[in-house]
Amino acid sequence: MLIGNVGADPEIRYLEGASAQDSVKVASLRLATNERYRDRDGNLKEHTEWHNVTAWRSNAEIIDKYVRKGTQIYVEGRIRTRTWTDKDNKVHESLEILADTVQLLGTRADRQA
């Protein structure tokens, strides 16, 4: 479960199926979550963590219609790790959240800005 702000307008794409009606909408976005805490000396610290979020079908539709840079959202989903080897034989790994639930937070005015 994550609550955060979207860092840039979401990327929307379609995966083609056997027919045009079978295409599947996919949304990808970067979500920033913030943690605030006090260090040993009592100073207030803030740490921002960035998450790659992927949403499919109806969740992707909600994101496409309503989510823009700065929108605050709630995401519930599963962690997925992907590993691949590039052309230079270097192994890369990325962590993403596969969204099962997406809810808009904040006010309607926030989403229209």
Secondary structure as the mmCIF struct_conf table of DSSP 4:
data_model
#
loop_
_struct_conf.conf_type_id
_struct_conf.id
_struct_conf.beg_label_comp_id
_struct_conf.beg_label_asym_id
_struct_conf.beg_label_seq_id
_struct_conf.end_label_comp_id
_struct_conf.end_label_asym_id
_struct_conf.end_label_seq_id
STRN STRN1 LEU A 2 VAL A 6
BEND BEND1 GLY A 7 ALA A 8
HELX_LH_PP_P HELX_LH_PP_P1 ASP A 9 PRO A 10
STRN STRN2 GLU A 11 LEU A 15
BEND BEND2 ALA A 18 SER A 19
HELX_RH_3T_P HELX_RH_3T_P1 ALA A 20 ASP A 22
STRN STRN3 VAL A 24 ARG A 38
TURN_TY1_P TURN_TY1_P1 ARG A 40 ASP A 41
BEND BEND3 GLY A 42 GLY A 42
STRN STRN4 LEU A 44 TRP A 56
HELX_RH_AL_P HELX_RH_AL_P1 ARG A 57 TYR A 66
TURN_TY1_P TURN_TY1_P2 LYS A 69 GLY A 70
STRN STRN5 GLN A 72 THR A 85
TURN_TY1_P TURN_TY1_P3 LYS A 87 ASP A 88
BEND BEND4 ASN A 89 ASN A 89
STRN STRN6 VAL A 91 LEU A 104
BEND BEND5 GLY A 106 GLY A 106
HELX_RH_AL_P HELX_RH_AL_P2 ARG A 108 GLN A 112
#
